């Protein structure tokens, strides 16, 4: 099934923005909804707005030193726990599972990774497998409870804790802990807005490519829009929604087509870094590599290599590693009869990466250099 909505009237205004968040089920079966645009050029932000953006940028351009959790578990953590980890269908979730497995090994737990294709049907099948497995705990990310509500109720009835991250749900009613929920990840949008405003000195014309398959990205997009329009007063803005099927396929062509047809655009923003894979080469082949500056969210190794070579300018580094170890921390507290609220309420680190402060290009990296030592200290593990 495919549905494509293309507006006939194209307006590019700073006070009126058409934002279409595709429903998960629609997007999973090929939905593609694009927002409107026009040729309005950036008018230039106020000096006060640019200064405010620069202050935010300066705060997150520094490498963080704390994992955000300071209270020790304080009790012996039982070993031998079996954890089911449901993957979301993109590489970042596979990475998260790998990092969680590293933390689980420290605690003497085993992890069963359950793959999905990122569709409602495959996600439901994965949760059905969890019901059969009856693990000691479940971890998942990227999909709201509405997709697996039936299975979640069954798991709740079995008193199995469920930990989620990066969804627009709330903890409770079967979800024992939620890490990096909407109130936290919206910071990513603010950091990207601060960079675009600062990089352009308040004179940007920006297109924001979004992946509405994942509802957790909506607060990121909304916050980017709000802070960008607050700091970069009068700057041009457009938002384009793309389906998950564009990743690794025609995404570069979509970006080239947009930049060609919008000659005033100066900045390209991607709600997830995977949308930018292959784009720099496509822009170069089209002779557009010097036309725009690019920032991505949830940076990963390919995009860090792009930054090192000057093909992409910046990335918001997501706390993938610290996030995974925090999931283990929350379960450690649960398995010792304690509330997971200490972990739930922690503010995990974020960082704005550019060529000047790039930590690594070879692989995903921790934002906090000694994160393992900090977590092990909380767990009384050497």
C-alpha positions as CSV (number, residue, x, y, z in Angstrom):
1,X,0.0,0.0,0.0
2,X,1.3,3.5,-0.9
3,X,-0.1,6.9,-0.2
4,X,1.5,10.1,-1.4
5,X,0.2,13.6,-0.6
6,X,1.7,16.5,-2.5
7,X,0.3,20.0,-1.8
8,X,-0.5,22.1,-4.8
9,X,-0.1,25.4,-3.0
10,X,3.5,25.9,-1.9
11,X,4.1,28.5,0.7
12,X,7.3,29.0,2.7
13,X,6.4,31.2,5.6
14,X,7.9,31.5,9.1
15,X,4.6,31.9,10.8
16,X,2.7,29.1,9.1
17,X,4.2,25.6,8.9
18,X,2.5,22.5,7.6
19,X,3.7,19.5,9.5
20,X,2.4,16.0,8.7
21,X,3.3,13.2,11.1
22,X,2.6,10.0,9.3
23,X,0.9,7.3,11.3
24,X,3.1,4.4,12.2
25,X,1.0,1.9,10.3
26,X,0.8,4.0,7.2
27,X,4.5,4.7,7.2
28,X,5.3,1.1,7.7
29,X,3.5,0.1,4.5
30,X,5.1,2.7,2.3
31,X,3.4,6.0,3.3
32,X,5.1,9.2,2.1
33,X,3.9,12.6,3.1
34,X,5.7,15.8,2.2
35,X,5.2,19.2,3.6
36,X,4.8,22.4,1.6
37,X,7.5,24.8,0.6
38,X,8.1,28.1,-1.2
39,X,10.9,30.4,-2.3
40,X,10.9,32.8,0.7
41,X,14.5,33.7,1.5
42,X,16.0,34.1,4.9
43,X,15.5,37.6,6.3
44,X,18.2,37.2,9.0
45,X,17.8,36.6,12.7
46,X,18.1,39.3,15.4
47,X,21.4,39.7,17.2
48,X,19.6,38.7,20.5
49,X,18.3,35.5,18.9
50,X,21.7,34.6,17.5
51,X,23.4,35.3,20.8
52,X,20.9,33.0,22.6
53,X,21.5,30.3,20.1
54,X,25.3,30.6,20.5
55,X,24.9,30.2,24.3
56,X,23.1,26.9,23.9
57,X,25.6,25.7,21.3
58,X,28.5,26.5,23.6
59,X,27.0,24.4,26.4
60,X,26.6,21.3,24.3
61,X,29.9,21.6,22.3
62,X,31.8,20.5,25.4
63,X,32.3,16.8,26.0
64,X,30.2,15.8,29.0
65,X,31.8,14.2,32.0
66,X,28.9,12.6,33.9
67,X,26.5,9.8,33.1
68,X,23.8,11.7,34.9
69,X,23.2,9.0,37.6
70,X,24.9,9.3,40.9
71,X,22.9,7.1,43.4
72,X,24.5,3.6,43.9
73,X,22.3,0.6,43.7
74,X,23.5,-0.3,47.2
75,X,22.5,-3.9,47.1
76,X,23.9,-7.1,45.5
77,X,22.6,-7.4,42.0
78,X,21.4,-10.9,41.1
79,X,23.1,-12.6,38.2
80,X,21.6,-15.1,35.7
81,X,18.8,-12.9,34.5
82,X,17.5,-13.4,30.9
83,X,16.6,-10.3,29.0
84,X,14.7,-10.2,25.6
85,X,15.8,-7.2,23.5
86,X,13.4,-6.3,20.7
87,X,15.1,-4.5,17.8
88,X,13.4,-1.7,15.9
89,X,14.6,-2.3,12.3
90,X,17.4,0.3,12.0
91,X,21.1,0.1,12.8
92,X,20.9,2.4,15.8
93,X,18.6,-0.1,17.6
94,X,21.0,-2.9,16.8
95,X,23.8,-0.8,18.3
96,X,21.8,-0.1,21.4
97,X,21.2,-3.8,21.9
98,X,25.0,-4.5,21.5
99,X,25.8,-1.9,24.1
100,X,23.2,-3.3,26.5
101,X,24.7,-6.7,26.0
102,X,28.1,-5.4,27.1
103,X,26.5,-4.0,30.3
104,X,24.5,-7.2,30.9
105,X,27.7,-9.2,30.7
106,X,29.1,-7.1,33.6
107,X,26.1,-8.1,35.6
108,X,26.1,-11.7,34.6
109,X,22.9,-11.6,32.5
110,X,22.2,-13.1,29.0
111,X,20.5,-11.2,26.2
112,X,18.2,-12.6,23.5
113,X,18.0,-10.2,20.5
114,X,14.7,-10.4,18.6
115,X,14.8,-8.8,15.1
116,X,12.0,-6.9,13.4
117,X,11.7,-5.1,10.0
118,X,10.3,-2.0,11.6
119,X,6.7,-2.8,10.6
120,X,3.8,-3.2,13.0
121,X,3.4,-6.8,12.0
122,X,7.0,-7.7,12.7
123,X,7.0,-5.8,15.9
124,X,3.8,-7.5,17.1
125,X,5.4,-10.9,16.2
126,X,8.5,-10.0,18.3
127,X,6.3,-9.2,21.3
128,X,4.4,-12.4,20.8
129,X,7.7,-14.2,21.0
130,X,8.5,-12.4,24.3
131,X,5.2,-13.7,25.7
132,X,6.3,-17.3,24.8
133,X,9.8,-16.7,26.1
134,X,8.8,-15.4,29.6
135,X,12.1,-13.6,30.1
136,X,13.1,-11.8,33.3
137,X,12.7,-8.5,31.5
138,X,12.1,-6.9,28.1
139,X,13.8,-4.0,26.4
140,X,12.5,-2.2,23.3
141,X,12.7,1.1,21.5
142,X,11.2,3.1,18.7
143,X,7.6,1.9,18.7
144,X,4.6,3.1,20.8
145,X,2.6,0.8,23.1
146,X,-0.3,1.0,20.7
147,X,1.5,-1.3,18.3
148,X,1.9,-4.1,20.9
149,X,-0.9,-3.3,23.4
150,X,-2.2,-6.9,23.5
151,X,1.1,-8.5,24.2
152,X,2.1,-5.7,26.7
153,X,-1.0,-6.5,28.8
154,X,0.0,-10.2,28.8
155,X,3.5,-9.4,29.9
156,X,2.3,-7.0,32.6
157,X,0.1,-9.8,33.9
158,X,3.2,-12.0,34.1
159,X,4.9,-9.3,36.2
160,X,7.7,-9.0,33.7
161,X,9.3,-5.5,33.7
162,X,9.4,-3.6,30.4
163,X,12.0,-0.9,29.6
164,X,11.6,1.3,26.6
165,X,13.6,4.1,25.2
166,X,13.1,6.7,22.5
167,X,9.3,6.4,22.1
168,X,6.6,8.9,22.7
169,X,4.9,6.8,25.4
170,X,4.8,7.4,29.1
171,X,6.0,5.0,31.9
172,X,3.2,3.1,33.6
173,X,0.5,0.6,32.7
174,X,3.0,-2.1,31.7
175,X,6.0,0.0,30.8
176,X,8.2,0.0,33.9
177,X,10.7,2.6,32.8
178,X,11.1,4.9,29.8
179,X,14.5,6.4,29.0
180,X,15.0,9.4,26.6
181,X,11.3,10.0,26.2
182,X,9.7,13.1,24.5
183,X,10.6,15.5,27.3
184,X,14.3,14.5,26.9
185,X,14.9,14.0,23.2
186,X,13.3,17.4,22.3
187,X,16.7,18.8,23.4
188,X,18.1,17.3,20.2
189,X,15.9,19.7,18.2
190,X,17.0,22.7,20.3
191,X,20.7,21.8,19.8
192,X,20.3,21.5,16.1
193,X,18.4,24.8,15.9
194,X,21.2,26.5,17.9
195,X,23.8,25.2,15.5
196,X,21.9,26.3,12.3
197,X,21.2,29.7,13.7
198,X,24.8,30.2,14.8
199,X,26.4,28.7,11.7
200,X,24.3,31.0,9.5
201,X,24.6,34.0,11.8
202,X,20.8,34.2,11.8
203,X,20.5,34.2,8.0
204,X,19.5,30.6,7.1
205,X,17.0,29.0,4.8
206,X,16.5,25.5,6.1
207,X,14.9,22.3,5.0
208,X,14.2,19.7,7.7
209,X,14.0,16.0,6.5
210,X,12.0,14.0,9.0
211,X,11.3,10.2,9.5
212,X,7.8,10.2,11.0
213,X,7.7,6.4,11.2
214,X,9.1,6.9,14.7
215,X,6.8,9.1,16.8
216,X,9.7,9.9,19.2
217,X,11.2,12.1,16.5
218,X,8.1,14.4,16.5
219,X,9.2,16.4,19.6
220,X,12.6,16.8,18.1
221,X,11.1,18.3,14.9
222,X,8.7,20.4,16.8
223,X,11.4,21.8,19.1
224,X,13.7,22.5,16.2
225,X,11.0,24.5,14.4
226,X,10.1,26.5,17.5
227,X,13.6,27.4,18.6
228,X,14.8,28.0,15.1
229,X,11.9,30.4,14.4
230,X,12.6,32.1,17.8
231,X,16.3,32.5,17.3
232,X,16.6,32.8,13.5
233,X,13.8,35.4,13.1
234,X,12.5,35.6,9.5
235,X,14.6,32.7,8.3
236,X,13.1,30.4,5.7
237,X,11.9,26.9,6.8
238,X,10.4,23.8,5.3
239,X,9.8,20.3,6.6
240,X,9.8,17.2,4.4
241,X,8.6,13.9,5.6
242,X,10.1,10.7,4.1
243,X,9.3,7.0,4.5
244,X,11.7,4.6,6.2
245,X,12.0,2.8,2.8
246,X,14.0,5.8,1.5
247,X,17.0,4.9,3.7
248,X,19.6,3.2,1.6
249,X,17.6,3.8,-1.5
250,X,16.4,7.0,-3.0
251,X,17.1,9.4,-0.1
252,X,20.1,11.0,-1.8
253,X,18.0,11.7,-4.9
254,X,15.3,13.3,-2.8
255,X,17.8,15.7,-1.3
256,X,19.4,16.6,-4.6
257,X,16.0,17.2,-6.1
258,X,15.0,19.5,-3.3
259,X,18.2,21.5,-3.3
260,X,18.1,22.0,-7.0
261,X,14.5,23.2,-6.9
262,X,15.1,25.5,-3.9
263,X,18.1,27.6,-4.9
264,X,17.9,29.8,-1.7
265,X,18.2,26.9,0.7
266,X,21.4,27.1,2.8
267,X,21.0,24.4,5.5
268,X,19.8,20.8,5.5
269,X,18.8,19.1,8.7
270,X,18.1,15.4,9.1
271,X,16.1,14.0,12.0
272,X,18.3,10.9,12.0
273,X,21.8,10.5,10.6
274,X,20.9,7.5,8.5
275,X,18.9,9.8,6.1
276,X,22.2,11.5,5.2
277,X,24.0,8.3,4.2
278,X,25.0,8.7,0.5
279,X,23.8,12.3,0.3
280,X,27.2,14.0,0.3
281,X,28.3,12.0,-2.7
282,X,25.0,12.7,-4.5
283,X,25.4,16.4,-3.8
284,X,29.0,16.4,-5.1
285,X,28.0,14.5,-8.3
286,X,25.3,17.2,-8.8
287,X,27.8,20.0,-8.2
288,X,25.9,21.1,-5.1
289,X,28.4,20.1,-2.4
290,X,29.2,23.8,-1.5
291,X,25.6,24.9,-1.7
292,X,24.4,23.8,1.7
293,X,25.6,23.1,5.2
294,X,24.3,19.9,6.9
295,X,23.6,18.8,10.4
296,X,22.3,15.3,11.4
297,X,20.6,14.0,14.6
298,X,21.7,10.7,16.3
299,X,25.2,10.7,14.7
300,X,26.8,7.5,13.7
301,X,30.2,6.4,12.2
302,X,29.4,7.2,8.6
303,X,28.3,10.7,9.4
304,X,31.3,11.2,11.7
305,X,33.5,10.3,8.8
306,X,31.6,12.9,6.7
307,X,32.3,15.5,9.3
308,X,36.0,14.7,9.4
309,X,36.2,15.1,5.6
310,X,34.1,18.2,5.6
311,X,31.2,16.7,3.7
312,X,28.8,17.2,6.6
313,X,29.3,19.9,9.2
314,X,27.7,18.8,12.4
315,X,25.8,16.1,14.3
316,X,24.0,15.8,17.6
317,X,25.6,12.8,19.3
318,X,23.0,10.6,20.9
319,X,23.8,8.9,24.2
320,X,23.5,5.4,22.6
321,X,26.0,3.8,24.9
322,X,25.1,5.5,28.1
323,X,21.4,4.9,27.2
324,X,22.0,1.1,27.0
325,X,23.9,1.0,30.2
326,X,21.2,3.1,31.9
327,X,18.7,0.5,30.9
328,X,20.8,-2.1,32.7
329,X,21.0,0.2,35.7
330,X,17.3,0.5,35.9
331,X,16.8,-3.2,35.8
332,X,19.5,-3.7,38.4
333,X,17.5,-1.5,40.7
334,X,14.3,-3.4,39.9
335,X,15.9,-6.8,40.5
336,X,17.1,-5.6,43.9
337,X,13.6,-4.5,44.9
338,X,14.0,-0.8,44.3
339,X,12.2,1.7,42.2
340,X,13.7,2.5,38.8
341,X,12.8,6.2,39.2
342,X,16.4,7.1,40.0
343,X,17.3,6.0,36.4
344,X,14.1,7.1,34.9
345,X,14.6,10.7,36.0
346,X,18.3,10.9,35.1
347,X,19.3,13.3,32.3
348,X,21.7,11.4,30.1
349,X,24.4,13.4,28.2
350,X,24.1,14.9,24.7
351,X,26.8,16.6,22.6
352,X,27.1,18.7,19.5
353,X,29.8,17.2,17.3
354,X,31.7,19.2,14.6
355,X,35.1,18.9,13.0
356,X,36.8,20.7,15.9
357,X,35.6,18.4,18.7
358,X,35.1,15.1,16.8
359,X,36.0,12.3,19.2
360,X,36.2,9.4,16.7
361,X,35.3,8.5,13.1
362,X,35.8,4.7,13.3
363,X,32.8,3.7,15.4
364,X,30.1,4.9,17.7
365,X,31.6,6.3,20.9
366,X,30.6,7.1,24.4
367,X,30.0,10.7,25.2
368,X,31.4,10.2,28.7
369,X,34.8,8.8,28.5
370,X,34.8,6.8,31.7
371,X,31.1,5.8,31.6
372,X,31.9,2.1,32.3
373,X,33.8,3.0,35.5
374,X,30.9,5.3,36.6
375,X,28.3,2.6,36.1
376,X,30.4,-0.1,37.6
377,X,30.9,2.0,40.7
378,X,27.1,2.4,41.0
379,X,26.8,-1.4,40.7
380,X,29.7,-2.2,43.1
381,X,31.5,-4.0,40.2
382,X,35.2,-3.8,39.7
